[in-house]
Amino acid sequence: DALANAHVISTDATGALIQPAKTKDGRPQACKKGHFFTAVADCDAVLFAYTEHHTSEFVHGLFGSFRGYLQADASNVYDVLEQGPPKDSDDGVRLVGCFAHCRRYFFEAAICRYPVGLQGLLRIRAIYAADRVLRHAPASERKALREVHVRPLVDDFFTWVHAAKGITHGRNLATKALGYAANQEAELRRILDDGELPLDNTRAERA
């Protein structure tokens, strides 16, 4: 029902140690790692799926028939959903990024005293603050309100990201944060396409 009718599915995966059944002679076996996927369908239902392997094949089997917005982190296992035609149309999954994941990398840079980290946190905080004001607006109006109040801040954030990325060198927490934001720009900007899309995927993580 979720795959057929949901508008937005938020998903996340977490590892878990699984205790196998005992051997025939009663000896316990060593734990092995499995993965639980969470899927929150339009905030109405929380679903779980277990897999032994965190792979693109499993993700495609789980969400491949979905035709709405799928909000997830930047794990490459989700890339298979947007590879090849149809892409970015009503006929396929549209991946949505997570500003909370993006913010996490700037936080890690900030606590290690990289100025880029603090700048990123301040800019992302401004995006959240502007969107928070629109929280109680009807979804039908929220998209238009985001165009006025949120899009300029998102545009400014990515303009800054690309400028800072050009002058920040090395392999460190600052370049990692800027690289994540730049690589996820299309998915993060997608929150502007629909008023019902949240800025982040934390509802799936909480579930």
CYANA upper distance limits for C-alpha pairs under 8 A (distance plus 0.5 A):
  1 ASP  CA      5 ASN  CA      6.31
  1 ASP  CA      6 ALA  CA      7.98
  2 ALA  CA      6 ALA  CA      5.36
  2 ALA  CA      9 ILE  CA      8.47
  2 ALA  CA     41 ALA  CA      6.55
  3 LEU  CA     63 PHE  CA      7.74
  3 LEU  CA     65 SER  CA      7.27
  3 LEU  CA     66 PHE  CA      5.40
  3 LEU  CA     67 ARG  CA      7.94
  4 ALA  CA     66 PHE  CA      7.17
  4 ALA  CA     67 ARG  CA      8.17
  6 ALA  CA     41 ALA  CA      6.39
  6 ALA  CA     42 ASP  CA      6.62
  6 ALA  CA     68 GLY  CA      7.44
  7 HIS  CA     41 ALA  CA      8.16
  7 HIS  CA     42 ASP  CA      6.88
  7 HIS  CA     68 GLY  CA      5.73
  7 HIS  CA     69 TYR  CA      6.79
  8 VAL  CA     41 ALA  CA      6.65
  8 VAL  CA     42 ASP  CA      5.79
  8 VAL  CA     68 GLY  CA      6.52
  8 VAL  CA     69 TYR  CA      5.26
  8 VAL  CA     70 LEU  CA      6.47
  8 VAL  CA     71 GLN  CA      7.82
  8 VAL  CA    196 GLU  CA      8.39
  8 VAL  CA    197 LEU  CA      7.61
  9 ILE  CA     39 ALA  CA      6.63
  9 ILE  CA     40 VAL  CA      5.95
  9 ILE  CA     41 ALA  CA      5.08
  9 ILE  CA     42 ASP  CA      6.59
  9 ILE  CA     68 GLY  CA      8.15
  9 ILE  CA     69 TYR  CA      6.80
  9 ILE  CA     70 LEU  CA      5.48
  9 ILE  CA     71 GLN  CA      6.72
 10 SER  CA     38 THR  CA      8.36
 10 SER  CA     39 ALA  CA      6.06
 10 SER  CA     40 VAL  CA      5.54
 10 SER  CA     41 ALA  CA      7.14
 10 SER  CA     42 ASP  CA      8.42
 10 SER  CA     70 LEU  CA      6.37
 10 SER  CA     71 GLN  CA      5.16
 10 SER  CA     72 ALA  CA      6.67
 10 SER  CA    201 ASN  CA      6.57
 10 SER  CA    203 ARG  CA      7.73
 10 SER  CA    204 ALA  CA      6.01
 11 THR  CA     37 PHE  CA      7.31
 11 THR  CA     38 THR  CA      5.77
 11 THR  CA     39 ALA  CA      5.00
 11 THR  CA     40 VAL  CA      6.88
 11 THR  CA     70 LEU  CA      7.70
 11 THR  CA     71 GLN  CA      6.69
 11 THR  CA     72 ALA  CA      5.84
 11 THR  CA    201 ASN  CA      7.81
 11 THR  CA    204 ALA  CA      5.89
 11 THR  CA    205 GLU  CA      8.28
 12 ASP  CA     37 PHE  CA      6.17
 12 ASP  CA     38 THR  CA      5.86
 12 ASP  CA     39 ALA  CA      7.50
 12 ASP  CA     72 ALA  CA      6.61
 12 ASP  CA     73 ASP  CA      7.66
 12 ASP  CA    201 ASN  CA      8.46
 12 ASP  CA    204 ALA  CA      6.32
 12 ASP  CA    205 GLU  CA      6.64
 13 ALA  CA     35 HIS  CA      6.90
 13 ALA  CA     36 PHE  CA      5.97
 13 ALA  CA     37 PHE  CA      4.76
 13 ALA  CA     38 THR  CA      6.67
 14 THR  CA     35 HIS  CA      6.05
 14 THR  CA     36 PHE  CA      6.00
 14 THR  CA     37 PHE  CA      7.17
 15 GLY  CA     33 LYS  CA      7.04
 15 GLY  CA     34 GLY  CA      6.23
 15 GLY  CA     35 HIS  CA      4.93
 15 GLY  CA     36 PHE  CA      6.96
 16 ALA  CA     33 LYS  CA      6.17
 16 ALA  CA     34 GLY  CA      5.81
 16 ALA  CA     35 HIS  CA      6.27
 16 ALA  CA     36 PHE  CA      7.72
 17 LEU  CA     31 CYS  CA      6.36
 17 LEU  CA     32 LYS  CA      6.06
 17 LEU  CA     33 LYS  CA      5.09
 17 LEU  CA     34 GLY  CA      6.65
 18 ILE  CA     31 CYS  CA      5.80
 18 ILE  CA     32 LYS  CA      5.77
 18 ILE  CA     33 LYS  CA      6.37
 18 ILE  CA     34 GLY  CA      6.79
 19 GLN  CA     29 GLN  CA      7.71
 19 GLN  CA     30 ALA  CA      7.38
 19 GLN  CA     31 CYS  CA      5.14
 19 GLN  CA     32 LYS  CA      7.16
 20 PRO  CA     28 PRO  CA      8.19
 20 PRO  CA     29 GLN  CA      6.59
 20 PRO  CA     30 ALA  CA      7.75
 20 PRO  CA     31 CYS  CA      6.88
 20 PRO  CA     32 LYS  CA      7.94
 21 ALA  CA     28 PRO  CA      7.58
 21 ALA  CA     29 GLN  CA      7.57
 22 LYS  CA     26 GLY  CA      5.90
 22 LYS  CA     27 ARG  CA      5.88
 22 LYS  CA     28 PRO  CA      5.06
 22 LYS  CA     29 GLN  CA      6.42
 23 THR  CA     27 ARG  CA      5.76
 23 THR  CA     28 PRO  CA      6.91
 23 THR  CA     29 GLN  CA      7.46
 33 LYS  CA     52 GLU  CA      7.52
 34 GLY  CA     50 TYR  CA      7.79
 34 GLY  CA     51 THR  CA      6.52
 34 GLY  CA     52 GLU  CA      4.92
 34 GLY  CA     53 HIS  CA      7.02
 34 GLY  CA     54 HIS  CA      8.49
 35 HIS  CA     50 TYR  CA      6.27
 35 HIS  CA     51 THR  CA      5.85
 35 HIS  CA     52 GLU  CA      6.49
 35 HIS  CA     53 HIS  CA      7.27
 35 HIS  CA     54 HIS  CA      6.95
 36 PHE  CA     48 PHE  CA      7.00
 36 PHE  CA     49 ALA  CA      6.12
 36 PHE  CA     50 TYR  CA      5.07
 36 PHE  CA     51 THR  CA      6.99
 37 PHE  CA     48 PHE  CA      6.03
 37 PHE  CA     49 ALA  CA      5.59
 37 PHE  CA     50 TYR  CA      6.80
 37 PHE  CA     51 THR  CA      8.46
 38 THR  CA     46 VAL  CA      7.45
 38 THR  CA     47 LEU  CA      6.25
 38 THR  CA     48 PHE  CA      5.22
 38 THR  CA     49 ALA  CA      7.21
 38 THR  CA    204 ALA  CA      6.76
 38 THR  CA    205 GLU  CA      8.38
 38 THR  CA    207 ALA  CA      7.47
 39 ALA  CA     46 VAL  CA      6.28
 39 ALA  CA     47 LEU  CA      5.54
 39 ALA  CA     48 PHE  CA      6.77
 39 ALA  CA    204 ALA  CA      7.04
 40 VAL  CA     44 ASP  CA      7.70
 40 VAL  CA     45 ALA  CA      6.22
 40 VAL  CA     46 VAL  CA      5.06
 40 VAL  CA     47 LEU  CA      6.83
 40 VAL  CA    203 ARG  CA      7.89
 40 VAL  CA    204 ALA  CA      6.39
 40 VAL  CA    207 ALA  CA      8.21
 41 ALA  CA     45 ALA  CA      5.81
 41 ALA  CA     46 VAL  CA      6.99
 41 ALA  CA     47 LEU  CA      8.37
 46 VAL  CA    207 ALA  CA      7.59
 51 THR  CA     58 PHE  CA      8.05
 53 HIS  CA     58 PHE  CA      8.13
 54 HIS  CA     58 PHE  CA      7.50
 54 HIS  CA     77 VAL  CA      8.09
 55 THR  CA     59 VAL  CA      6.99
 55 THR  CA     77 VAL  CA      6.20
 56 SER  CA     60 HIS  CA      6.54
 56 SER  CA     76 ASN  CA      8.23
 56 SER  CA     77 VAL  CA      4.78
 56 SER  CA     78 TYR  CA      6.85
 56 SER  CA     79 ASP  CA      8.16
 56 SER  CA     80 VAL  CA      6.71
 57 GLU  CA     61 GLY  CA      6.73
 58 PHE  CA     62 LEU  CA      6.61
 59 VAL  CA     63 PHE  CA      6.43
 59 VAL  CA     64 GLY  CA      7.74
 59 VAL  CA     77 VAL  CA      7.22
 59 VAL  CA     78 TYR  CA      7.04
 60 HIS  CA     64 GLY  CA      4.98
 60 HIS  CA     78 TYR  CA      8.32
 60 HIS  CA     80 VAL  CA      7.32
 60 HIS  CA     81 LEU  CA      6.88
 61 GLY  CA     65 SER  CA      8.44
 63 PHE  CA     81 LEU  CA      8.32
 64 GLY  CA     81 LEU  CA      6.87
 64 GLY  CA     93 VAL  CA      7.99
 65 SER  CA     92 GLY  CA      8.36
 66 PHE  CA     92 GLY  CA      7.45
 66 PHE  CA     93 VAL  CA      6.42
 67 ARG  CA     90 ASP  CA      7.06
 67 ARG  CA     91 ASP  CA      6.50
 67 ARG  CA     92 GLY  CA      5.35
 67 ARG  CA     93 VAL  CA      5.38
 67 ARG  CA     94 ARG  CA      8.07
 68 GLY  CA     90 ASP  CA      7.92
 68 GLY  CA     92 GLY  CA      7.64
 68 GLY  CA     93 VAL  CA      5.97
 68 GLY  CA     94 ARG  CA      6.76
 69 TYR  CA     93 VAL  CA      6.54
 69 TYR  CA     94 ARG  CA      5.33
 69 TYR  CA     95 LEU  CA      6.45
 69 TYR  CA     96 VAL  CA      7.06
 70 LEU  CA     93 VAL  CA      7.05
 70 LEU  CA     94 ARG  CA      6.52
 70 LEU  CA     95 LEU  CA      5.48
 70 LEU  CA     96 VAL  CA      6.40
 71 GLN  CA     95 LEU  CA      6.31
 71 GLN  CA     96 VAL  CA      4.95
 71 GLN  CA     97 GLY  CA      6.50
 71 GLN  CA     98 CYS  CA      7.60
 71 GLN  CA    200 ASP  CA      8.33
 71 GLN  CA    201 ASN  CA      6.72
 72 ALA  CA     95 LEU  CA      7.76
 72 ALA  CA     96 VAL  CA      7.00
 72 ALA  CA     97 GLY  CA      6.62
 72 ALA  CA     98 CYS  CA      7.12
 72 ALA  CA    201 ASN  CA      6.69
 73 ASP  CA     97 GLY  CA      6.78
 73 ASP  CA     98 CYS  CA      6.56
 73 ASP  CA    101 HIS  CA      7.29
 73 ASP  CA    201 ASN  CA      7.92
 74 ALA  CA     78 TYR  CA      8.15
 74 ALA  CA     97 GLY  CA      7.59
 74 ALA  CA    184 GLN  CA      7.79
 75 SER  CA     79 ASP  CA      8.31
 76 ASN  CA     80 VAL  CA      8.39
 78 TYR  CA     82 GLU  CA      8.27
 79 ASP  CA     83 GLN  CA      6.94
 81 LEU  CA     92 GLY  CA      8.43
 81 LEU  CA     93 VAL  CA      6.87
 82 GLU  CA     86 PRO  CA      8.19
 82 GLU  CA     87 LYS  CA      6.11
 82 GLU  CA     88 ASP  CA      7.99
 82 GLU  CA     92 GLY  CA      8.13
 82 GLU  CA     93 VAL  CA      7.27
 82 GLU  CA     94 ARG  CA      7.76
 82 GLU  CA     95 LEU  CA      8.04
 83 GLN  CA     87 LYS  CA      7.51
 86 PRO  CA     91 ASP  CA      6.72
 86 PRO  CA     92 GLY  CA      6.31
 87 LYS  CA     91 ASP  CA      8.14
 87 LYS  CA     92 GLY  CA      6.56
 87 LYS  CA     93 VAL  CA      8.06
 87 LYS  CA     94 ARG  CA      8.17
 88 ASP  CA     92 GLY  CA      7.15
 88 ASP  CA     93 VAL  CA      7.74
 88 ASP  CA     94 ARG  CA      6.25
 89 SER  CA     93 VAL  CA      8.35
 89 SER  CA     94 ARG  CA      8.00
 95 LEU  CA    187 GLU  CA      6.57
 96 VAL  CA    187 GLU  CA      5.17
 96 VAL  CA    188 LEU  CA      6.63
 96 VAL  CA    190 ARG  CA      6.31
 96 VAL  CA    191 ILE  CA      7.37
 97 GLY  CA    184 GLN  CA      7.17
 97 GLY  CA    187 GLU  CA      4.94
 97 GLY  CA    188 LEU  CA      4.80
 97 GLY  CA    189 ARG  CA      8.18
 97 GLY  CA    190 ARG  CA      7.83
 97 GLY  CA    191 ILE  CA      8.37
 97 GLY  CA    200 ASP  CA      7.60
 97 GLY  CA    201 ASN  CA      8.36
 98 CYS  CA    102 CYS  CA      7.04
 98 CYS  CA    187 GLU  CA      8.49
 98 CYS  CA    188 LEU  CA      6.75
 98 CYS  CA    199 LEU  CA      6.72
 98 CYS  CA    200 ASP  CA      4.64
 98 CYS  CA    201 ASN  CA      5.96
 99 PHE  CA    103 ARG  CA      6.41
 99 PHE  CA    124 ILE  CA      8.16
 99 PHE  CA    188 LEU  CA      7.25
 99 PHE  CA    199 LEU  CA      6.33
 99 PHE  CA    200 ASP  CA      5.58
 99 PHE  CA    201 ASN  CA      8.42
100 ALA  CA    104 ARG  CA      6.68
100 ALA  CA    199 LEU  CA      8.23
100 ALA  CA    200 ASP  CA      5.93
100 ALA  CA    201 ASN  CA      7.66
100 ALA  CA    202 THR  CA      7.75
101 HIS  CA    105 TYR  CA      7.49
101 HIS  CA    200 ASP  CA      8.20
102 CYS  CA    106 PHE  CA      7.51
102 CYS  CA    177 ALA  CA      7.67
102 CYS  CA    180 TYR  CA      7.25
102 CYS  CA    181 ALA  CA      6.61
103 ARG  CA    107 PHE  CA      6.63
103 ARG  CA    120 GLY  CA      7.90
103 ARG  CA    121 LEU  CA      6.80
103 ARG  CA    124 ILE  CA      7.32
104 ARG  CA    108 GLU  CA      6.80
105 TYR  CA    109 ALA  CA      6.85
105 TYR  CA    117 GLY  CA      8.27
105 TYR  CA    173 LEU  CA      7.74
105 TYR  CA    176 LYS  CA      7.61
105 TYR  CA    177 ALA  CA      5.28
105 TYR  CA    180 TYR  CA      8.37
106 PHE  CA    110 ALA  CA      6.51
106 PHE  CA    116 VAL  CA      7.84
106 PHE  CA    117 GLY  CA      4.79
106 PHE  CA    118 LEU  CA      7.45
106 PHE  CA    120 GLY  CA      6.29
106 PHE  CA    121 LEU  CA      6.55
106 PHE  CA    173 LEU  CA      8.30
106 PHE  CA    174 ALA  CA      7.63
106 PHE  CA    177 ALA  CA      5.84
106 PHE  CA    178 LEU  CA      8.44
107 PHE  CA    111 ILE  CA      6.76
107 PHE  CA    117 GLY  CA      6.44
107 PHE  CA    118 LEU  CA      7.79
107 PHE  CA    121 LEU  CA      7.11
108 GLU  CA    112 CYS  CA      7.09
108 GLU  CA    117 GLY  CA      7.71
108 GLU  CA    173 LEU  CA      7.30
109 ALA  CA    113 ARG  CA      7.04
109 ALA  CA    114 TYR  CA      5.89
109 ALA  CA    115 PRO  CA      8.44
109 ALA  CA    116 VAL  CA      7.69
109 ALA  CA    117 GLY  CA      5.10
109 ALA  CA    118 LEU  CA      8.17
109 ALA  CA    173 LEU  CA      5.44
109 ALA  CA    174 ALA  CA      5.89
109 ALA  CA    177 ALA  CA      7.74
110 ALA  CA    114 TYR  CA      5.77
110 ALA  CA    115 PRO  CA      7.10
110 ALA  CA    116 VAL  CA      7.66
110 ALA  CA    117 GLY  CA      4.54
110 ALA  CA    118 LEU  CA      5.55
111 ILE  CA    117 GLY  CA      8.29
113 ARG  CA    117 GLY  CA      8.01
114 TYR  CA    118 LEU  CA      7.66
114 TYR  CA    173 LEU  CA      8.32
114 TYR  CA    174 ALA  CA      6.80
115 PRO  CA    119 GLN  CA      6.81
116 VAL  CA    120 GLY  CA      6.53
116 VAL  CA    164 ALA  CA      8.23
116 VAL  CA    174 ALA  CA      6.49
117 GLY  CA    121 LEU  CA      6.73
117 GLY  CA    174 ALA  CA      6.82
117 GLY  CA    177 ALA  CA      8.07
118 LEU  CA    122 LEU  CA      6.71
119 GLN  CA    123 ARG  CA      6.78
120 GLY  CA    124 ILE  CA      6.63
120 GLY  CA    157 PHE  CA      8.30
121 LEU  CA    125 ARG  CA      6.44
122 LEU  CA    126 ALA  CA      6.80
123 ARG  CA    127 ILE  CA      7.06
123 ARG  CA    153 LEU  CA      8.08
123 ARG  CA    157 PHE  CA      6.71
124 ILE  CA    128 TYR  CA      6.88
124 ILE  CA    157 PHE  CA      8.00
125 ARG  CA    129 ALA  CA      6.59
126 ALA  CA    130 ALA  CA      6.66
126 ALA  CA    153 LEU  CA      7.77
127 ILE  CA    131 ASP  CA      6.73
127 ILE  CA    150 VAL  CA      6.64
127 ILE  CA    153 LEU  CA      6.45
127 ILE  CA    154 VAL  CA      7.25
128 TYR  CA    132 ARG  CA      6.43
128 TYR  CA    199 LEU  CA      8.13
129 ALA  CA    133 VAL  CA      7.25
130 ALA  CA    134 LEU  CA      7.76
130 ALA  CA    149 HIS  CA      6.79
130 ALA  CA    150 VAL  CA      6.51
131 ASP  CA    135 ARG  CA      7.11
131 ASP  CA    146 ARG  CA      7.61
131 ASP  CA    149 HIS  CA      8.10
131 ASP  CA    150 VAL  CA      6.84
134 LEU  CA    142 ARG  CA      7.03
134 LEU  CA    145 LEU  CA      7.80
134 LEU  CA    146 ARG  CA      8.33
137 ALA  CA    141 GLU  CA      6.99
137 ALA  CA    142 ARG  CA      6.40
138 PRO  CA    142 ARG  CA      6.61
139 ALA  CA    143 LYS  CA      7.52
139 ALA  CA    195 GLY  CA      5.61
139 ALA  CA    196 GLU  CA      6.21
140 SER  CA    195 GLY  CA      7.21
141 GLU  CA    145 LEU  CA      6.83
141 GLU  CA    195 GLY  CA      7.85
142 ARG  CA    146 ARG  CA      6.46
142 ARG  CA    195 GLY  CA      5.33
142 ARG  CA    196 GLU  CA      8.27
143 LYS  CA    147 GLU  CA      6.87
143 LYS  CA    192 LEU  CA      7.10
143 LYS  CA    193 ASP  CA      7.53
143 LYS  CA    194 ASP  CA      6.22
143 LYS  CA    195 GLY  CA      4.79
144 ALA  CA    148 VAL  CA      7.28
145 LEU  CA    149 HIS  CA      6.60
145 LEU  CA    150 VAL  CA      8.18
146 ARG  CA    150 VAL  CA      5.15
146 ARG  CA    151 ARG  CA      6.53
146 ARG  CA    192 LEU  CA      7.17
146 ARG  CA    195 GLY  CA      8.20
147 GLU  CA    151 ARG  CA      5.59
147 GLU  CA    152 PRO  CA      8.11
147 GLU  CA    192 LEU  CA      7.67
148 VAL  CA    152 PRO  CA      7.70
149 HIS  CA    153 LEU  CA      7.98
150 VAL  CA    154 VAL  CA      6.79
151 ARG  CA    155 ASP  CA      6.48
151 ARG  CA    192 LEU  CA      7.51
152 PRO  CA    156 ASP  CA      6.56
153 LEU  CA    157 PHE  CA      6.55
154 VAL  CA    158 PHE  CA      6.88
154 VAL  CA    189 ARG  CA      7.89
155 ASP  CA    159 THR  CA      6.62
156 ASP  CA    160 TRP  CA      6.63
157 PHE  CA    161 VAL  CA      6.64
158 PHE  CA    162 HIS  CA      6.68
158 PHE  CA    181 ALA  CA      8.26
158 PHE  CA    182 ALA  CA      7.82
158 PHE  CA    185 GLU  CA      7.91
159 THR  CA    163 ALA  CA      6.78
160 TRP  CA    164 ALA  CA      6.40
161 VAL  CA    165 LYS  CA      6.40
161 VAL  CA    178 LEU  CA      6.45
161 VAL  CA    181 ALA  CA      7.65
161 VAL  CA    182 ALA  CA      7.24
162 HIS  CA    166 GLY  CA      6.85
162 HIS  CA    178 LEU  CA      8.30
162 HIS  CA    182 ALA  CA      7.39
163 ALA  CA    167 ILE  CA      7.46
164 ALA  CA    168 THR  CA      6.45
164 ALA  CA    178 LEU  CA      8.09
165 LYS  CA    169 HIS  CA      8.18
165 LYS  CA    175 THR  CA      7.33
165 LYS  CA    178 LEU  CA      6.48
165 LYS  CA    179 GLY  CA      7.83
168 THR  CA    174 ALA  CA      8.03
168 THR  CA    175 THR  CA      6.94
169 HIS  CA    175 THR  CA      7.32
170 GLY  CA    175 THR  CA      7.47
171 ARG  CA    175 THR  CA      6.63
171 ARG  CA    176 LYS  CA      7.67
172 ASN  CA    176 LYS  CA      6.65
173 LEU  CA    177 ALA  CA      6.64
174 ALA  CA    178 LEU  CA      6.82
175 THR  CA    179 GLY  CA      6.32
176 LYS  CA    180 TYR  CA      6.63
177 ALA  CA    181 ALA  CA      6.86
178 LEU  CA    182 ALA  CA      6.63
179 GLY  CA    183 ASN  CA      6.48
180 TYR  CA    184 GLN  CA      6.57
181 ALA  CA    185 GLU  CA      6.42
184 GLN  CA    188 LEU  CA      6.44
185 GLU  CA    189 ARG  CA      6.42
186 ALA  CA    190 ARG  CA      6.93
187 GLU  CA    191 ILE  CA      8.38
189 ARG  CA    193 ASP  CA      8.32
190 ARG  CA    194 ASP  CA      8.14
191 ILE  CA    195 GLY  CA      7.92
191 ILE  CA    197 LEU  CA      5.94
191 ILE  CA    198 PRO  CA      7.25
191 ILE  CA    199 LEU  CA      6.80
192 LEU  CA    197 LEU  CA      8.45
201 ASN  CA    205 GLU  CA      7.28
202 THR  CA    206 ARG  CA      6.46
203 ARG  CA    207 ALA  CA      6.69
